Amino acid sequence: MKLFRRMLLLLLIVLLGWGVHERENLWAFPDIISAYTAKEYCSCRYVMNNDAEYCRGYVKQWLPTSSFSDDSASKTITVSGMGRSNRAKWLSERQGCRLNP
């Protein structure tokens, strides 16, 4: 039983050390979900001119988003997920879509 506790403690220390080492990447991860969804949906919908239903399926991820808005008049996509929100806007045929902070 003592060996099991020591191994568990060692594993916890290793995971904590890894978390500290990768803290910047772990902190950025929640932003990736909404940013990827907004940018890829914008490109799918307004650069490639696919229909909305196809593009929603194209950007669907394992981790769900909490809100999704497609303003077709201004060609702006707003996506929220994991506590972060990102917006992508179609600029032109030549420039495509840009992610806005």
C-alpha positions in Angstrom: 0.0 0.0 0.0 2.9 2.4 0.7 4.3 1.7 -2.7 1.0 2.6 -4.3 0.8 5.9 -2.4 4.4 6.8 -3.3 3.7 6.1 -7.0 0.6 8.1 -6.9 2.4 11.0 -5.2 5.2 10.8 -7.8 2.7 10.8 -10.6 1.0 13.9 -9.1 4.4 15.7 -8.9 5.3 14.8 -12.5 1.9 16.1 -13.7 2.2 19.3 -11.7 5.7 19.8 -13.1 4.4 19.2 -16.7 1.5 21.6 -16.1 3.8 24.4 -14.9 6.2 23.8 -17.8 3.3 23.9 -20.4 1.3 26.7 -18.6 1.3 29.1 -21.6 0.0 26.4 -24.0 -2.6 25.2 -21.5 -3.8 28.8 -20.9 -4.1 29.4 -24.7 -6.1 26.2 -25.4 -9.6 27.5 -24.6 -9.1 30.3 -27.2 -8.3 27.8 -29.9 -11.8 26.3 -29.9 -13.7 29.5 -30.7 -11.0 31.0 -32.9 -10.7 27.9 -35.1 -14.5 27.6 -35.4 -15.0 31.2 -36.3 -12.2 31.4 -38.9 -12.8 28.1 -40.6 -16.6 28.6 -40.8 -16.0 32.1 -42.3 -13.7 30.6 -44.9 -16.0 27.7 -45.7 -19.1 30.0 -45.9 -17.8 33.2 -47.5 -14.6 32.2 -49.3 -15.6 28.8 -50.6 -19.3 29.8 -50.9 -20.6 26.6 -49.3 -24.1 26.6 -47.7 -24.4 27.2 -44.0 -25.5 23.7 -43.0 -22.4 22.2 -44.7 -20.1 24.6 -43.0 -21.6 24.0 -39.5 -20.8 20.3 -40.0 -17.4 21.1 -41.4 -16.3 23.0 -38.2 -18.0 20.8 -35.7 -15.6 19.7 -32.9 -15.6 17.3 -30.1 -15.7 20.1 -27.6 -18.9 22.1 -28.2 -19.2 25.8 -28.5 -21.7 27.7 -26.3 -22.8 30.3 -28.8 -22.6 30.7 -32.6 -23.7 33.7 -34.7 -23.5 34.2 -38.4 -24.3 37.7 -39.5 -24.6 37.3 -43.3 -25.2 41.0 -43.9 -21.8 41.9 -42.6 -20.2 38.5 -43.2 -19.1 38.3 -39.6 -19.0 35.1 -37.5 -19.0 35.2 -33.7 -18.3 32.0 -31.7 -18.0 31.5 -27.9 -16.7 28.4 -26.2 -14.9 27.4 -23.0 -15.3 30.9 -21.7 -13.7 32.7 -24.6 -15.2 34.5 -27.6 -13.7 35.1 -31.1 -14.9 36.8 -34.2 -14.0 36.4 -37.9 -14.9 38.7 -40.7 -14.8 38.3 -44.4 -12.7 41.1 -46.0 -12.7 40.4 -49.7 -12.2 37.7 -52.3 -8.5 38.4 -52.4 -8.0 38.6 -48.6 -10.5 36.1 -47.4 -11.4 36.0 -43.7 -9.5 37.6 -40.8 -9.8 36.7 -37.1 -10.5 39.7 -35.0 -9.5 39.9 -31.3 
